[in-house]
Amino acid sequence: MTLEDALKRIAELEEENAELKEKIEFYKSKKFAGRQKHDEHWMKSYNDFAEQYEDGLSITEIVDRSAISRRTAYRYKAYYDGLKKMAAIDDDNKKESNV
């Protein structure tokens, strides 16, 4: 195998690699079947939950008043707690950087 042959093969492999990367990006961005998480309906339902939760209602009271299941309410609560935790970490990081 000559140097020219090797360079041609490298060029072919780089082209193939670029094509495969394009395919990977296509499949990463592709939406698959089913309702997508955090769509418009999900956001409205979650925001209603968060508002009621911040008003001091218990999970049971929220489930009784809303059109969500108990399991969904606990999922929303876990998501809510995660967001609050991330916000607290961001606040701590900002305070430390200002010192």
N, C-alpha and C positions, 0 to 999 in steps of 0.2 A: 504494500500500500504506500502510495506516495504522499507527499505533503499536500498536494492539490486535492487528492482524493479525501484525505482527512479533513481538510477545510470545507470541502463540499458537504461531507457527512455532518460536520458540526453545524453548518448553515441549515441543512435539512432538519436536524434535531431541534435547533432553536426555533425554526418555523413551526414544527410540530408542537413544541412546548408552548408557544404563544397561542396556538389554536386551542390547546387543552385548557390553558388559563382562561380563555374567553368562555369556553363551555362551563368551567367551574363557576365563573362569575354569573353566568346565565342561571345555573341551577341554584346558586345561593340566593339570588334575588327573586326567584320564581315563587309565586304563592301557590300553595297546594290546596287541596279541597278542604272545605269546612270554613266556618267563620274564623276570621283571623283575630288573634288576640289584640286587644286594645283598639278595636274598631269603634266607630261612632256610638253604637248601641252600648258597648262595654264601657266606654268612657262616661256616658250619661248615667248608667247604672252605678258605676263606681263613685262618681262625684256625688250622687244622691246619698250613697252609703256614707261617704266621708263627711258630708255635711251633717247628717244625723248623728254619726259617731262623735264628731267634734262638739255637738250640742249636748252630749252626755248620755245619749240613749244606749242601752245595753244591746248586745247582739240579738237577744230574744225579741226585744221591742222593735228593733229595726226589721227583723224578719217578719214580724206580725204586720208591720205597716207597709212593707215593700213587697215587690213581686219577685224576691230572690229567695233562694233556698238557704237553709242554715249553713250548708257547706260552702256555698258561694260567699256568704257573709264572712265566714272565717278566712276564705281565700283573700277577699278584699281587705280584711284586717291585717293579714300577713303582708300584703302589698303595701298597705298604709304604713305599717310599722317599719318596713324596709325603707320606704321613702323618707320617713322621719329620721331614721338612723343615719341615712346618707346625708341628709341636710345637716344633722348635728355634726357629723364628721367634717363636712365642708366648712361649717362655721368655725370649728376648732382649728382647722388648717389655715383659715384666713386670719384668725387671731394670732396664731403662732408666727405667720409670715410678717405681720405688722409689728411684732415685738423686736 
